[in-house]
Amino acid sequence: MSATKPFAIDKWQVYEAYQAVKANAGSAGVDRQSIEAFEQDLKGNLYKIWNRMSSGSYFPPPVKAVAIPKKNGGVRILGVPTVADRVAQMVVKRVIEPELEARFLPDSYGYRPGRSALDAVAVTRQRCWQYPWVLEFDIKGLFDNIDHALLLRALGKHVKCEWAMLYIKRWLTAPLQHADGTLEERTKGTPQGGVVSPVLANLFLHYTFDVWITKHYPDNPWCRYADDGVVHCRTEQEALALRAALDARFAQCALTMHPDKTKVIYCKDGSRKGRYPNTQFDFLGYTFRARTVKNSKKNSLFVSFTPAVSSTAVTAMRQKTRKLNYRNRTDLSLADIARLHNPILRGWLEYYGKFCRSAMYPVLRHFNMTLRAWAMKKYRRLKGHKIRAARFLEGLAEKQAYLFVHWQRGMVGAFA
């Protein structure tokens, strides 16, 4: 620390933060500066960030408001910081995250290093076999409604870095700039889209939910991924009572549960009888419900409450394929389509194919039908001949299985 630089921030911290921001990609903020444009004067831009953060004179610019359509209608407003501001936020995130990570509980999975949504799905699957009831909850507008005073109190318990606290306070109140240029002042919330926001949201819910439920309901296992979570219960009465208590707890912390996405579900399987209105729920892109599965050891079938890709996710994947319009891209070869679509297919299969892989066949069949339509337009001899085009692709799938990810994995599916 020097007389001119009250805060000791290493220049290397800023450079490593920039590398992390670049790896995450992302669009431009209110200054319309892309990562590529930022890199044109990389040394100068990183020096400015370091100089201002070290001297205490760094003030974040407004956050760009971007409307993102929701799957169930309406829009969600994301706040996109500038590239430079993302670098500054990353510097702070990398300083505070290790301390906060040491405090977070094992059943919190969202936005945490070394933990994934699939881990949350796996532990929920296991517990649904052990407990017959589930309380599924969703917090309405979490990022928009975080109480600043409560959040700063929680930060004060763990973050001892003076300059990190200074800049977090400034980010919390940085205005939101809408498409027409108007500025919206912010007195609560942390922009969904900010680099430091997920860590702040996790800390807020650590005290609002994680610590609270562990203390007051130690016999009810829970799993939370950001603002979405489940709690396992032994009886319907227990689940309903917990729902009322949780509703009151969230109200204490200026949050509300989403009325349509918060439900009590009966985990019905082959051994659990009874008729109840809710016997399935969606969590992290998977639908949990009773399914007929095979016992490979006994070579028999039984009914188990287990997850598979949700119909909403299937629809979204098919829409993605349709939007890419391969069927009309006769300028592309099959190898070109494979190069473009394999990364997408691989991501889908690695996530949604983890549990009940066969539920992915509608997505793969739709893609195969897209290839058939492409072949019928690409090759004159196949025009108007669906069966001939299907046989052509079946032959390719057998001889050149390396072309597409699902062919490589033996999930060829139908072409007709």
C-alpha positions as a Markdown table, in Angstrom:
| # | Residue | x | y | z |
|---|---|---|---|---|
| 1 | Met | 0.0 | 0.0 | 0.0 |
| 2 | Ser | 1.3 | 3.5 | -0.9 |
| 3 | Ala | 0.2 | 7.0 | -0.1 |
| 4 | Thr | -1.4 | 7.3 | -3.6 |
| 5 | Lys | -2.9 | 3.8 | -3.7 |
| 6 | Pro | -4.9 | 3.1 | -0.5 |
| 7 | Phe | -5.9 | -0.4 | -1.7 |
| 8 | Ala | -3.3 | -3.1 | -2.4 |
| 9 | Ile | -4.5 | -4.9 | -5.5 |
| 10 | Asp | -2.0 | -6.9 | -7.6 |
| 11 | Lys | -2.0 | -6.2 | -11.3 |
| 12 | Trp | -1.9 | -9.9 | -11.8 |
| 13 | Gln | -5.3 | -10.2 | -10.1 |
| 14 | Val | -6.8 | -7.9 | -12.8 |
| 15 | Tyr | -5.2 | -9.8 | -15.6 |
| 16 | Glu | -6.5 | -13.2 | -14.3 |
| 17 | Ala | -9.9 | -11.7 | -13.9 |
| 18 | Tyr | -9.9 | -10.6 | -17.5 |
| 19 | Gln | -8.9 | -14.1 | -18.6 |
| 20 | Ala | -11.9 | -15.5 | -16.7 |
| 21 | Val | -14.2 | -12.9 | -18.3 |
| 22 | Lys | -12.9 | -13.7 | -21.7 |
| 23 | Ala | -13.5 | -17.4 | -21.2 |
| 24 | Asn | -17.1 | -16.7 | -20.2 |
| 25 | Ala | -17.6 | -14.6 | -23.3 |
| 26 | Gly | -20.8 | -12.4 | -23.1 |
| 27 | Ser | -22.1 | -9.4 | -25.0 |
| 28 | Ala | -21.3 | -5.7 | -24.8 |
| 29 | Gly | -22.7 | -3.4 | -22.1 |
| 30 | Val | -24.0 | 0.1 | -22.3 |
| 31 | Asp | -20.7 | 1.3 | -23.9 |
| 32 | Arg | -21.2 | -1.2 | -26.8 |
| 33 | Gln | -17.6 | -2.4 | -26.3 |
| 34 | Ser | -17.2 | -6.1 | -27.1 |
| 35 | Ile | -14.4 | -8.2 | -25.7 |
| 36 | Glu | -12.6 | -8.0 | -29.0 |
| 37 | Ala | -12.7 | -4.2 | -28.9 |
| 38 | Phe | -11.6 | -4.2 | -25.3 |
| 39 | Glu | -8.6 | -6.3 | -26.3 |
| 40 | Gln | -7.5 | -3.7 | -28.9 |
| 41 | Asp | -6.0 | -1.7 | -26.1 |
| 42 | Leu | -5.8 | -4.5 | -23.5 |
| 43 | Lys | -2.9 | -3.2 | -21.5 |
| 44 | Gly | -4.3 | 0.3 | -21.3 |
| 45 | Asn | -7.8 | -0.9 | -20.3 |
| 46 | Leu | -6.6 | -3.3 | -17.7 |
| 47 | Tyr | -4.3 | -0.6 | -16.2 |
| 48 | Lys | -7.3 | 1.8 | -15.9 |
| 49 | Ile | -9.3 | -0.8 | -14.0 |
| 50 | Trp | -6.3 | -1.6 | -11.7 |
| 51 | Asn | -5.5 | 2.1 | -11.2 |
| 52 | Arg | -9.1 | 3.1 | -10.3 |
| 53 | Met | -9.8 | 0.1 | -8.1 |
| 54 | Ser | -6.5 | 0.6 | -6.2 |
| 55 | Ser | -7.2 | 4.3 | -5.6 |
| 56 | Gly | -10.8 | 3.8 | -4.6 |
| 57 | Ser | -12.0 | 5.9 | -7.5 |
| 58 | Tyr | -13.7 | 3.1 | -9.5 |
| 59 | Phe | -17.4 | 3.7 | -10.1 |
| 60 | Pro | -19.4 | 1.2 | -12.2 |
| 61 | Pro | -21.2 | 2.5 | -15.2 |
| 62 | Pro | -25.0 | 1.7 | -15.6 |
| 63 | Val | -26.0 | -1.9 | -16.3 |
| 64 | Lys | -27.6 | -2.6 | -19.7 |
| 65 | Ala | -31.1 | -4.0 | -19.4 |
| 66 | Val | -31.8 | -6.9 | -21.7 |
| 67 | Ala | -35.2 | -8.6 | -21.9 |
| 68 | Ile | -35.0 | -12.4 | -22.1 |
| 69 | Pro | -38.2 | -14.4 | -22.9 |
| 70 | Lys | -39.3 | -16.9 | -20.3 |
| 71 | Lys | -40.2 | -20.4 | -21.3 |
| 72 | Asn | -43.7 | -19.9 | -19.7 |
| 73 | Gly | -44.3 | -16.5 | -21.2 |
| 74 | Gly | -43.3 | -13.0 | -20.2 |
| 75 | Val | -39.7 | -11.7 | -20.0 |
| 76 | Arg | -36.9 | -11.7 | -17.5 |
| 77 | Ile | -34.7 | -8.6 | -17.3 |
| 78 | Leu | -31.0 | -9.4 | -17.3 |
| 79 | Gly | -28.5 | -6.7 | -16.3 |
| 80 | Val | -25.4 | -6.9 | -18.6 |
| 81 | Pro | -22.4 | -4.9 | -17.2 |
| 82 | Thr | -19.7 | -3.6 | -19.6 |
| 83 | Val | -16.7 | -5.7 | -20.3 |
| 84 | Ala | -14.5 | -3.5 | -18.1 |
| 85 | Asp | -17.0 | -3.7 | -15.2 |
| 86 | Arg | -17.2 | -7.5 | -15.6 |
| 87 | Val | -13.4 | -7.6 | -15.1 |
| 88 | Ala | -13.7 | -5.5 | -12.0 |
| 89 | Gln | -16.5 | -7.6 | -10.6 |
| 90 | Met | -14.4 | -10.8 | -11.3 |
| 91 | Val | -11.5 | -9.3 | -9.3 |
| 92 | Val | -13.8 | -8.9 | -6.3 |
| 93 | Lys | -15.5 | -12.3 | -6.9 |
| 94 | Arg | -12.2 | -14.1 | -6.8 |
| 95 | Val | -11.3 | -12.4 | -3.5 |
| 96 | Ile | -14.6 | -13.1 | -1.6 |
| 97 | Glu | -15.6 | -16.4 | -3.1 |
| 98 | Pro | -13.1 | -18.7 | -1.2 |
| 99 | Glu | -14.2 | -17.3 | 2.2 |
| 100 | Leu | -17.9 | -17.6 | 1.4 |
| 101 | Glu | -17.5 | -21.1 | -0.2 |
| 102 | Ala | -16.1 | -22.3 | 3.1 |
| 103 | Arg | -19.4 | -21.3 | 4.8 |
| 104 | Phe | -21.9 | -22.6 | 2.3 |
| 105 | Leu | -23.6 | -25.9 | 3.0 |
| 106 | Pro | -23.3 | -29.1 | 0.9 |
| 107 | Asp | -26.9 | -29.1 | -0.3 |
| 108 | Ser | -26.5 | -25.7 | -2.1 |
| 109 | Tyr | -25.5 | -26.5 | -5.7 |
| 110 | Gly | -26.1 | -23.4 | -7.8 |
| 111 | Tyr | -23.3 | -21.2 | -9.1 |
| 112 | Arg | -20.7 | -23.0 | -7.1 |
| 113 | Pro | -17.3 | -24.4 | -8.2 |
| 114 | Gly | -17.2 | -28.2 | -8.3 |
| 115 | Arg | -21.0 | -28.6 | -8.0 |
| 116 | Ser | -23.5 | -28.9 | -10.9 |
| 117 | Ala | -27.2 | -29.1 | -11.6 |
| 118 | Leu | -26.7 | -32.8 | -12.4 |
| 119 | Asp | -25.4 | -33.3 | -8.9 |
| 120 | Ala | -28.5 | -31.7 | -7.5 |
| 121 | Val | -30.7 | -33.9 | -9.7 |
| 122 | Ala | -28.8 | -37.1 | -8.6 |
| 123 | Val | -29.2 | -36.3 | -4.9 |
| 124 | Thr | -32.9 | -35.4 | -5.3 |
| 125 | Arg | -33.5 | -38.7 | -7.2 |
| 126 | Gln | -32.0 | -40.7 | -4.3 |
| 127 | Arg | -34.0 | -38.9 | -1.7 |
| 128 | Cys | -37.3 | -39.2 | -3.6 |
| 129 | Trp | -36.8 | -43.0 | -3.1 |
| 130 | Gln | -36.4 | -42.5 | 0.6 |
| 131 | Tyr | -39.1 | -39.9 | 1.3 |
| 132 | Pro | -42.7 | -40.1 | 0.0 |
| 133 | Trp | -43.4 | -36.4 | -0.1 |
| 134 | Val | -41.6 | -33.4 | -1.6 |
| 135 | Leu | -42.1 | -29.7 | -1.2 |
| 136 | Glu | -40.9 | -28.0 | -4.4 |
| 137 | Phe | -40.4 | -24.2 | -4.2 |
| 138 | Asp | -39.4 | -21.4 | -6.5 |
| 139 | Ile | -38.5 | -17.9 | -5.3 |
| 140 | Lys | -40.2 | -15.2 | -7.3 |
| 141 | Gly | -37.7 | -12.7 | -8.8 |
| 142 | Leu | -34.9 | -13.5 | -6.4 |
| 143 | Phe | -32.2 | -11.3 | -8.1 |
| 144 | Asp | -34.6 | -8.4 | -8.3 |
| 145 | Asn | -35.7 | -8.5 | -4.7 |
| 146 | Ile | -32.7 | -9.1 | -2.5 |
| 147 | Asp | -32.8 | -6.7 | 0.4 |
| 148 | His | -29.6 | -4.7 | 0.4 |
| 149 | Ala | -29.4 | -4.1 | 4.2 |
| 150 | Leu | -29.8 | -7.8 | 4.9 |
| 151 | Leu | -27.2 | -8.7 | 2.3 |
| 152 | Leu | -24.7 | -6.2 | 3.5 |
| 153 | Arg | -25.1 | -7.5 | 7.1 |
| 154 | Ala | -24.3 | -11.0 | 5.8 |
| 155 | Leu | -21.4 | -9.8 | 3.9 |
| 156 | Gly | -20.1 | -7.9 | 6.9 |
| 157 | Lys | -19.8 | -11.2 | 8.8 |
| 158 | His | -17.4 | -12.8 | 6.3 |
| 159 | Val | -15.9 | -10.2 | 4.0 |
| 160 | Lys | -13.0 | -8.4 | 5.7 |
| 161 | Cys | -11.6 | -6.9 | 2.5 |
| 162 | Glu | -12.4 | -3.2 | 2.7 |
| 163 | Trp | -12.2 | -2.4 | -1.0 |
| 164 | Ala | -14.3 | -5.5 | -1.9 |
| 165 | Met | -17.1 | -4.2 | 0.3 |
| 166 | Leu | -16.7 | -0.7 | -1.1 |
| 167 | Tyr | -17.2 | -1.9 | -4.7 |
| 168 | Ile | -20.0 | -4.3 | -3.9 |
| 169 | Lys | -22.0 | -1.5 | -2.4 |
| 170 | Arg | -21.5 | 0.5 | -5.6 |
| 171 | Trp | -22.5 | -2.3 | -7.8 |
| 172 | Leu | -25.7 | -2.9 | -5.8 |
| 173 | Thr | -26.9 | 0.6 | -6.5 |
| 174 | Ala | -25.6 | 1.0 | -10.1 |
| 175 | Pro | -28.6 | 2.1 | -12.2 |
| 176 | Leu | -30.2 | 0.0 | -14.9 |
| 177 | Gln | -30.2 | 1.5 | -18.4 |
| 178 | His | -33.1 | 0.5 | -20.6 |
| 179 | Ala | -33.1 | 0.3 | -24.4 |
| 180 | Asp | -34.5 | 3.9 | -24.7 |
| 181 | Gly | -31.6 | 5.3 | -22.6 |
| 182 | Thr | -33.7 | 5.9 | -19.5 |
| 183 | Leu | -32.0 | 5.1 | -16.2 |
| 184 | Glu | -33.7 | 3.1 | -13.4 |
| 185 | Glu | -32.4 | 3.6 | -9.9 |
| 186 | Arg | -32.0 | 0.5 | -7.9 |
| 187 | Thr | -32.7 | 0.2 | -4.1 |
| 188 | Lys | -32.9 | -3.6 | -3.9 |
| 189 | Gly | -31.7 | -6.6 | -5.9 |
| 190 | Thr | -28.5 | -7.4 | -7.7 |
| 191 | Pro | -28.5 | -7.6 | -11.5 |
| 192 | Gln | -29.0 | -11.1 | -12.9 |
| 193 | Gly | -26.1 | -11.2 | -15.4 |
| 194 | Gly | -23.5 | -9.6 | -13.1 |
| 195 | Val | -20.4 | -11.5 | -12.4 |
| 196 | Val | -20.6 | -11.1 | -8.6 |
| 197 | Ser | -24.4 | -11.4 | -8.4 |
| 198 | Pro | -24.6 | -15.2 | -8.1 |
| 199 | Val | -22.2 | -15.3 | -5.2 |
| 200 | Leu | -24.2 | -12.5 | -3.5 |
| 201 | Ala | -27.5 | -14.3 | -4.1 |
| 202 | Asn | -26.1 | -17.5 | -2.7 |
| 203 | Leu | -24.9 | -15.7 | 0.4 |
| 204 | Phe | -28.4 | -14.1 | 0.9 |
| 205 | Leu | -30.2 | -17.5 | 0.5 |
| 206 | His | -27.5 | -19.2 | 2.7 |
| 207 | Tyr | -29.0 | -17.3 | 5.7 |
| 208 | Thr | -32.5 | -16.9 | 4.4 |
| 209 | Phe | -33.1 | -20.6 | 3.7 |
| 210 | Asp | -30.1 | -23.0 | 4.1 |
| 211 | Val | -29.1 | -22.2 | 7.7 |
| 212 | Trp | -32.7 | -21.6 | 8.7 |
| 213 | Ile | -34.1 | -24.9 | 7.5 |
| 214 | Thr | -31.1 | -26.9 | 8.7 |
| 215 | Lys | -31.6 | -25.4 | 12.2 |
| 216 | His | -35.4 | -25.7 | 12.4 |
| 217 | Tyr | -36.1 | -28.8 | 10.3 |
| 218 | Pro | -33.0 | -31.0 | 10.7 |
| 219 | Asp | -34.9 | -34.1 | 9.8 |
| 220 | Asn | -36.0 | -32.8 | 6.4 |
| 221 | Pro | -33.3 | -33.2 | 3.7 |
| 222 | Trp | -33.2 | -30.3 | 1.1 |
| 223 | Cys | -31.5 | -29.4 | -2.1 |
| 224 | Arg | -31.3 | -25.9 | -3.5 |
| 225 | Tyr | -30.0 | -24.7 | -6.9 |
| 226 | Ala | -30.1 | -20.9 | -6.8 |
| 227 | Asp | -33.7 | -19.9 | -6.4 |
| 228 | Asp | -35.2 | -23.3 | -7.1 |
| 229 | Gly | -35.3 | -26.0 | -4.4 |
| 230 | Val | -36.9 | -29.1 | -2.9 |
| 231 | Val | -37.5 | -30.3 | 0.7 |
| 232 | His | -38.2 | -34.0 | 1.4 |
| 233 | Cys | -40.9 | -34.9 | 3.9 |
| 234 | Arg | -42.5 | -38.0 | 5.5 |
| 235 | Thr | -46.1 | -37.0 | 5.4 |
| 236 | Glu | -48.4 | -34.6 | 3.5 |
| 237 | Gln | -49.2 | -32.8 | 6.7 |
| 238 | Glu | -45.5 | -32.2 | 7.3 |
| 239 | Ala | -45.0 | -30.9 | 3.8 |
| 240 | Leu | -48.0 | -28.5 | 4.1 |
| 241 | Ala | -46.8 | -27.2 | 7.5 |
| 242 | Leu | -43.3 | -26.7 | 6.2 |
| 243 | Arg | -44.7 | -24.8 | 3.2 |
| 244 | Ala | -46.5 | -22.4 | 5.5 |
| 245 | Ala | -43.4 | -21.9 | 7.7 |
| 246 | Leu | -41.2 | -21.3 | 4.7 |
| 247 | Asp | -43.6 | -18.8 | 3.2 |
| 248 | Ala | -43.4 | -16.8 | 6.5 |
| 249 | Arg | -39.6 | -17.1 | 6.5 |
| 250 | Phe | -39.3 | -15.7 | 3.0 |
| 251 | Ala | -41.6 | -12.9 | 3.9 |
| 252 | Gln | -39.4 | -12.0 | 6.8 |
| 253 | Cys | -36.5 | -11.6 | 4.3 |
| 254 | Ala | -38.6 | -9.6 | 1.7 |
| 255 | Leu | -38.9 | -12.6 | -0.7 |
| 256 | Thr | -42.0 | -14.5 | -1.9 |
| 257 | Met | -42.4 | -18.0 | -3.2 |
| 258 | His | -43.8 | -18.3 | -6.7 |
| 259 | Pro | -47.5 | -19.4 | -6.2 |
| 260 | Asp | -47.7 | -21.5 | -9.4 |
| 261 | Lys | -44.3 | -23.2 | -9.0 |
| 262 | Thr | -44.5 | -24.1 | -5.4 |
| 263 | Lys | -46.2 | -27.4 | -4.8 |
| 264 | Val | -46.5 | -30.4 | -2.5 |
| 265 | Ile | -45.9 | -33.6 | -4.5 |
| 266 | Tyr | -46.5 | -37.3 | -3.7 |
| 267 | Cys | -43.6 | -39.4 | -4.9 |
| 268 | Lys | -45.7 | -42.3 | -6.1 |
| 269 | Asp | -44.1 | -45.5 | -7.2 |
| 270 | Gly | -44.9 | -49.2 | -7.3 |
| 271 | Ser | -45.0 | -49.6 | -3.5 |
| 272 | Arg | -46.6 | -46.3 | -2.6 |
| 273 | Lys | -50.4 | -46.3 | -3.1 |
| 274 | Gly | -53.0 | -43.6 | -2.9 |
| 275 | Arg | -54.4 | -40.9 | -5.2 |
| 276 | Tyr | -53.2 | -37.4 | -4.9 |
| 277 | Pro | -53.4 | -34.3 | -7.3 |
| 278 | Asn | -49.7 | -33.8 | -7.7 |
| 279 | Thr | -47.5 | -36.8 | -8.5 |
| 280 | Gln | -44.8 | -35.2 | -10.5 |
| 281 | Phe | -42.6 | -32.1 | -10.5 |
| 282 | Asp | -40.0 | -30.4 | -12.7 |
| 283 | Phe | -36.5 | -29.6 | -11.3 |
| 284 | Leu | -33.5 | -28.3 | -13.3 |
| 285 | Gly | -34.9 | -29.4 | -16.7 |
| 286 | Tyr | -36.0 | -32.9 | -15.5 |
| 287 | Thr | -39.4 | -34.2 | -14.7 |
| 288 | Phe | -39.6 | -36.4 | -11.7 |
| 289 | Arg | -42.5 | -38.9 | -11.8 |
| 290 | Ala | -43.3 | -42.6 | -11.6 |
| 291 | Arg | -41.8 | -44.6 | -14.5 |
| 292 | Thr | -41.4 | -48.2 | -15.5 |
| 293 | Val | -37.7 | -49.1 | -15.3 |
| 294 | Lys | -35.7 | -52.3 | -15.6 |
| 295 | Asn | -33.9 | -54.1 | -12.9 |
| 296 | Ser | -30.9 | -55.3 | -14.8 |
| 297 | Lys | -29.8 | -57.8 | -12.1 |
| 298 | Lys | -33.2 | -59.5 | -11.9 |
| 299 | Asn | -34.1 | -58.8 | -15.6 |
| 300 | Ser | -37.5 | -57.5 | -14.4 |
| 301 | Leu | -39.6 | -54.3 | -14.6 |
| 302 | Phe | -40.7 | -52.2 | -11.7 |
| 303 | Val | -42.2 | -48.7 | -11.1 |
| 304 | Ser | -39.8 | -46.1 | -9.7 |
| 305 | Phe | -40.1 | -42.4 | -9.0 |
| 306 | Thr | -37.2 | -41.1 | -11.2 |
| 307 | Pro | -36.2 | -38.2 | -13.4 |
| 308 | Ala | -36.1 | -37.8 | -17.2 |
| 309 | Val | -35.8 | -34.8 | -19.5 |
| 310 | Ser | -38.9 | -32.6 | -19.2 |
| 311 | Ser | -41.3 | -32.0 | -22.1 |
| 312 | Thr | -40.5 | -28.3 | -21.8 |
| 313 | Ala | -36.8 | -29.0 | -22.3 |
| 314 | Val | -37.6 | -31.3 | -25.3 |
| 315 | Thr | -39.7 | -28.6 | -26.9 |
| 316 | Ala | -36.9 | -26.0 | -26.4 |
| 317 | Met | -34.3 | -28.4 | -28.0 |
| 318 | Arg | -36.5 | -29.1 | -31.0 |
| 319 | Gln | -37.2 | -25.4 | -31.4 |
| 320 | Lys | -33.4 | -24.7 | -31.4 |
| 321 | Thr | -32.9 | -27.3 | -34.1 |
| 322 | Arg | -35.7 | -25.8 | -36.2 |
| 323 | Lys | -34.4 | -22.3 | -35.7 |
| 324 | Leu | -31.0 | -23.3 | -37.1 |
| 325 | Asn | -32.9 | -24.2 | -40.4 |
| 326 | Tyr | -30.6 | -27.0 | -41.5 |
| 327 | Arg | -33.3 | -28.4 | -43.7 |
| 328 | Asn | -33.0 | -25.5 | -46.1 |
| 329 | Arg | -29.2 | -25.1 | -45.9 |
| 330 | Thr | -28.4 | -27.1 | -49.1 |
| 331 | Asp | -25.1 | -25.1 | -49.3 |
| 332 | Leu | -23.9 | -27.2 | -46.4 |
| 333 | Ser | -22.5 | -30.7 | -46.6 |
| 334 | Leu | -23.4 | -33.3 | -44.0 |
| 335 | Ala | -19.9 | -32.8 | -42.5 |
| 336 | Asp | -20.7 | -29.1 | -42.2 |
| 337 | Ile | -23.9 | -29.8 | -40.3 |
| 338 | Ala | -22.1 | -32.2 | -38.0 |
| 339 | Arg | -19.4 | -29.6 | -37.3 |
| 340 | Leu | -22.1 | -27.0 | -36.4 |
| 341 | His | -24.5 | -29.2 | -34.5 |
| 342 | Asn | -22.3 | -31.7 | -32.7 |
| 343 | Pro | -21.3 | -29.3 | -29.9 |
| 344 | Ile | -25.0 | -28.6 | -29.3 |
| 345 | Leu | -26.0 | -32.3 | -29.4 |
| 346 | Arg | -23.1 | -33.2 | -27.1 |
| 347 | Gly | -24.2 | -30.7 | -24.5 |
| 348 | Trp | -27.8 | -31.9 | -24.6 |
| 349 | Leu | -26.8 | -35.6 | -24.3 |
| 350 | Glu | -24.3 | -35.0 | -21.5 |
| 351 | Tyr | -26.9 | -33.1 | -19.5 |
| 352 | Tyr | -30.4 | -34.5 | -20.4 |
| 353 | Gly | -29.1 | -37.9 | -21.2 |
| 354 | Lys | -27.6 | -38.5 | -17.8 |
| 355 | Phe | -30.9 | -40.0 | -16.4 |
| 356 | Cys | -33.4 | -42.1 | -18.4 |
| 357 | Arg | -31.4 | -41.6 | -21.7 |
| 358 | Ser | -34.2 | -43.0 | -23.8 |
| 359 | Ala | -36.3 | -39.9 | -23.1 |
| 360 | Met | -34.0 | -38.0 | -25.4 |
| 361 | Tyr | -35.1 | -40.0 | -28.5 |
| 362 | Pro | -37.8 | -37.5 | -29.5 |
| 363 | Val | -35.1 | -34.8 | -29.8 |
| 364 | Leu | -32.8 | -37.1 | -31.7 |
| 365 | Arg | -35.5 | -38.3 | -34.0 |
| 366 | His | -36.5 | -34.7 | -34.8 |
| 367 | Phe | -32.9 | -33.9 | -35.7 |
| 368 | Asn | -32.9 | -37.1 | -37.9 |
| 369 | Met | -36.1 | -35.9 | -39.6 |
| 370 | Thr | -34.3 | -32.5 | -40.2 |
| 371 | Leu | -31.5 | -34.4 | -41.9 |
| 372 | Arg | -33.9 | -36.3 | -44.0 |
| 373 | Ala | -35.6 | -33.1 | -45.1 |
| 374 | Trp | -32.1 | -31.6 | -45.9 |
| 375 | Ala | -31.2 | -34.7 | -48.0 |
| 376 | Met | -34.4 | -34.5 | -50.0 |
| 377 | Lys | -33.6 | -30.9 | -50.9 |
| 378 | Lys | -29.8 | -31.4 | -51.3 |
| 379 | Tyr | -30.0 | -34.4 | -53.7 |
| 380 | Arg | -32.2 | -34.4 | -56.8 |
| 381 | Arg | -32.5 | -38.2 | -56.8 |
| 382 | Leu | -34.1 | -38.0 | -53.3 |
| 383 | Lys | -36.5 | -35.2 | -53.9 |
| 384 | Gly | -40.0 | -36.3 | -52.9 |
| 385 | His | -38.8 | -39.7 | -51.7 |
| 386 | Lys | -39.0 | -39.9 | -47.9 |
| 387 | Ile | -38.3 | -43.6 | -47.7 |
| 388 | Arg | -35.4 | -43.4 | -50.1 |
| 389 | Ala | -33.9 | -40.5 | -48.2 |
| 390 | Ala | -34.4 | -42.4 | -44.9 |
| 391 | Arg | -32.6 | -45.4 | -46.2 |
| 392 | Phe | -29.7 | -43.2 | -47.5 |
| 393 | Leu | -29.2 | -41.7 | -44.0 |
| 394 | Glu | -29.6 | -45.1 | -42.3 |
| 395 | Gly | -26.7 | -46.4 | -44.5 |
| 396 | Leu | -24.6 | -43.4 | -43.6 |
| 397 | Ala | -25.3 | -43.9 | -39.9 |
| 398 | Glu | -24.1 | -47.5 | -40.2 |
| 399 | Lys | -21.0 | -46.8 | -42.2 |
| 400 | Gln | -20.1 | -43.3 | -40.9 |
| 401 | Ala | -21.3 | -43.4 | -37.3 |
| 402 | Tyr | -18.5 | -40.9 | -36.4 |
| 403 | Leu | -20.4 | -38.1 | -38.1 |
| 404 | Phe | -22.8 | -37.3 | -35.3 |
| 405 | Val | -22.6 | -37.6 | -31.6 |
| 406 | His | -25.8 | -39.6 | -31.1 |
| 407 | Trp | -24.7 | -42.0 | -33.9 |
| 408 | Gln | -21.4 | -42.5 | -32.2 |
| 409 | Arg | -23.2 | -43.4 | -29.0 |
| 410 | Gly | -25.5 | -45.9 | -30.6 |
| 411 | Met | -28.6 | -43.6 | -30.4 |
| 412 | Val | -29.2 | -43.5 | -34.1 |
| 413 | Gly | -33.0 | -43.6 | -33.9 |
| 414 | Ala | -35.4 | -43.5 | -36.8 |
| 415 | Phe | -35.2 | -41.5 | -40.1 |
| 416 | Ala | -38.8 | -42.4 | -41.2 |
